[in-house]
């Protein structure tokens, strides 16, 4: 007698990912989990949470309920979430080169799933790194999640909205109290004291393999 294969929520996660022709690495990075974790969710080795379902549905361009089996225990949670006003699930994605050239007039090129730490942050956005200016620390494909409202501190990685180029640097301070930016390639950018109010804090750095710092 042939064994009946029971479909679980993880099976549907994998089926939709394959159907959408998205690699495990790319899906994990867009969802904000590691490649290993997403693999375990798909295999059923790790329990799936409602936030996993909501984020992956956004990545695959389908409704969260589509990712669940008819008898899934998560359906009630997802249905409740759909009926309840929730914080933002996506944030706009800007291309780094466009920000450097067009400054505040730059237009987003798309959206990415919103990380947990930014779901209640108005004006949160993401910046895609598409050139080798900050290699090897930030390779093309890296996405920076930006918290525009959080106070910037010395040694924070920030988006430079003062001169806009270089776009990303660490905020540093001399022994005399002068502020300056130090890029990942060790280039120095002198800053006025008032410039700190124009810098935006990078809240997360998402690598191509889905890991974060």
Buried (B, 14 or more C-beta within 10 A) or exposed (E): EEEEEEEBBBBBBBEBBEEEEBEBBBBBBBBBBBBBBBBBBBEBEBEBEBBBBBBBBBBBEBBBBEBBBEEBEBBEBBEEBEEEEEEBBBBBBBBBBBBBEEEEEBEBEEBBBBBEEBBEBEEBBBBBBBBEBBEEEBEBEBBBBBBBEBEBEEEBBBBBBBBBBBBBBBBBEEEEEEBBBBBBBEEEBEBEEEBBEBBBBBBBBBBBEBBBE
